Amino acid sequence: MNKDLYVSSPLLPELDDFIPYLRDIWDSKRLTNLGPFHQAFEQALADYLNVEHLSLFNNGTTALMTALQALAIEGEVITTPYTFAATAHALVWNRLTPVFVDIDPQTFNLDPAAIEAAITPHTRAILPVHCYGVPCDVAAIGEIARRHGLRVIYDAAHAFAVQDGQGSVLRHGDMSILSLHATKVFNTFEGGAIISPTLETKRLVDQLRNFGFVDETTVVACGINGKMNEISAAFGLLQLTHIDAALQRRATFDALYRDRLDGVPGITLCRESDNHGYFPILIEDAYPLSRDQLYDAFRQQQIYTRRYFYPLITTMAAYRQRQQAVFHALPVATHVAQRVICLPLHPDLTLNDVERVLAVICEAPSVPLISRATPLTVSDSKRLQP
Ligand SMILES: *Cc1c(COP(=O)(O)O)cnc(C)c1O
């Protein structure tokens, strides 16, 4: 009996290693409200990510909504339909108008030319996503924003520890937000962060995170409760001691998938990201099964892949009839959403698990392949031992 394989699996330390942290929390009775673990983890995470001004949050969605509040955005915000629903939801919860434009076929990130074409007198900001941890064209987006006087908030939920040559990708734009959710590369059960460009901006974010309080009796803004609790912060501190090994394992499995799927007819590999958070592939017409047939073939083998990001946000019931939204032509996003499938990629995998996944792709279609000129066999020399 094969074990179930999931697209992601949370990074978890040994339970015994976490008990002393819990004992500290029980002894101090400080459960939340920016306690000692919060302070320590906020600094340690900023150091690890090599950013200066980081504010922890209780999740990425609250962080995103708070970033939009901090910048006092109103009107239209240009964003991508090819992302997790929370990106657009954060706009709607701020009564902003999402303007959906198409993505680049190589990176699956917002296409700068499409952004520029969608700008109107009501446009106030751009909300790009570093999809799958692949950096956006930050230079082009920054240029467009400067020319049109727009704010840029990066949804960097996938971009933990992603660099771009000169440093962390999180330093770009007016703010970046991270998600530390259980399904992400680095988790604090639930969690998130805002990376601000200046200390002044971080101070404003920190006020909004805590109901707008600046001292016991003074409330200067209509803030929210975005605080990370002490258990999550303590857990984050312990997680930091394991993240490098986890990223290393991800890189190994990514390389194996990439090596073995390269050149398989009908399979398109996607850009590699620094943190190897996801392994999306596109199932093109030359492959003998449709994307959904392959998805079902995986399920029969207890392999639970995910079709991130399908459906497009613009086709979700909550959006497709929305008056307060603008829909531009989305040929690339539509093509990708119909063909994408994300393979299991996480540190709990074994080489044997990866072989199981590869076998479904390379062998499942063997019946319809009988008439094919090039059989989809993989050279035995390339097979790694489990
Ligand atoms: C996960 C995710 C979010 C939301 O983060 P939470 O921590 O789950 O609230 C936002 N945007 C993107 C692109 C995501 O993948």
The ligand as a Tripos MOL2 file, in Angstrom:
@<TRIPOS>MOLECULE
LIG
   15    15     1     0     0
SMALL
NO_CHARGES

@<TRIPOS>ATOM
      1 C1         -0.9670   31.8910    0.7020 C.3       1 LIG1
      2 C2         -1.1600   33.1240   -0.1040 C.ar      1 LIG1
      3 C3         -1.7460   34.2730    0.4340 C.ar      1 LIG1
      4 C4         -2.4330   34.3010    1.7690 C.3       1 LIG1
      5 O1         -1.6250   34.0300    2.8390 O.3       1 LIG1
      6 P1         -2.2860   33.4670    4.1950 P.3       1 LIG1
      7 O2         -1.1170   33.4640    5.1340 O.co2     1 LIG1
      8 O3         -2.7950   32.0970    3.9050 O.co2     1 LIG1
      9 O4         -3.3610   34.3970    4.6060 O.co2     1 LIG1
     10 C5         -1.7820   35.4260   -0.3440 C.ar      1 LIG1
     11 N1         -1.2910   35.4350   -1.5840 N.ar      1 LIG1
     12 C6         -0.7480   34.3520   -2.1570 C.ar      1 LIG1
     13 C7         -0.2020   34.4430   -3.5420 C.3       1 LIG1
     14 C8         -0.6990   33.1430   -1.4530 C.ar      1 LIG1
     15 O5         -0.1970   32.0520   -2.0280 O.3       1 LIG1
@<TRIPOS>BOND
     1     1     2 1
     2     2     3 ar
     3     2    14 ar
     4     3     4 1
     5     3    10 ar
     6     4     5 1
     7     5     6 1
     8     6     7 2
     9     6     8 1
    10     6     9 1
    11    10    11 ar
    12    11    12 ar
    13    12    13 1
    14    12    14 ar
    15    14    15 1
@<TRIPOS>SUBSTRUCTURE
     1 LIG1         1 GROUP 0 **** ****
